[in-house]
């Protein structure tokens, strides 16, 4: 009878933490796909970037977005405000 061992430093089984994480991620709603489309449309976004049409929840978030994505443009808050 020949006994074979697993490879060195290679775990042969999944850990319980890894399995629990997979189960959690399979069952939690992250808001993506068709089921989350309504939630994404109803998001409370007070500002919209007038360059790339990206929605932002606050003036501060829009300022951070604008500085990162459109450094050559100047931000006009009133132009970006959603009615």
C-alpha positions in Angstrom: 0.0 0.0 0.0 1.5 3.3 -1.1 0.6 6.4 0.9 0.6 9.6 -1.1 1.0 12.9 0.6 -0.2 16.3 -0.5 2.2 18.8 -2.0 4.4 20.8 0.4 2.8 24.0 1.7 -0.3 23.5 -0.5 -3.5 23.1 1.5 -5.6 20.3 0.2 -9.0 21.5 1.6 -10.9 24.7 1.8 -10.9 26.5 5.2 -14.2 27.0 7.0 -13.6 30.7 6.8 -13.4 30.6 3.0 -16.5 28.4 2.7 -18.5 30.8 5.1 -17.4 33.8 3.0 -18.6 32.1 -0.2 -21.9 31.3 1.4 -22.3 34.8 2.7 -21.4 36.4 -0.7 -23.8 34.1 -2.5 -26.7 35.1 -0.3 -26.2 38.8 0.4 -27.8 41.5 -1.9 -25.1 43.9 -3.1 -27.6 45.8 -5.3 -26.2 44.6 -8.7 -28.0 42.9 -11.6 -31.6 43.2 -12.6 -32.9 43.0 -9.0 -30.9 46.1 -7.9 -31.8 48.2 -11.0 -34.7 49.9 -9.3 -32.6 50.7 -6.2 -29.9 52.2 -8.4 -32.4 54.4 -10.3 -34.0 55.7 -7.1 -30.7 56.6 -5.4 -30.8 60.0 -3.7 -28.2 61.8 -5.8 -28.2 65.5 -5.5 -25.5 66.2 -8.1 -24.6 64.9 -11.5 -21.3 65.5 -13.2 -22.0 67.5 -16.4 -18.8 66.1 -18.0 -19.4 62.3 -17.7 -22.9 62.3 -16.2 -21.8 60.4 -13.2 -24.2 60.8 -10.2 -22.8 62.0 -6.8 -24.7 62.0 -3.5 -23.1 65.2 -2.1 -21.3 68.4 -3.1 -18.1 67.1 -1.4 -18.3 63.8 -3.3 -18.7 65.7 -6.6 -15.7 67.9 -5.7 -13.5 64.8 -5.1 -14.8 63.2 -8.3 -14.1 66.3 -10.3 -10.6 66.8 -9.0 -9.7 63.2 -9.7 -11.5 62.7 -13.1 -11.6 66.1 -14.7 -8.5 68.1 -13.4 -8.5 70.4 -16.4 -12.1 71.5 -16.0 -13.5 73.9 -13.5 -16.4 72.8 -11.3 -19.7 74.8 -11.4 -21.9 73.4 -8.5 -25.1 75.1 -9.8 -24.7 73.5 -13.2 -24.2 70.1 -11.6 -27.2 70.3 -9.1 -30.0 67.9 -9.9 -33.5 69.4 -9.5 
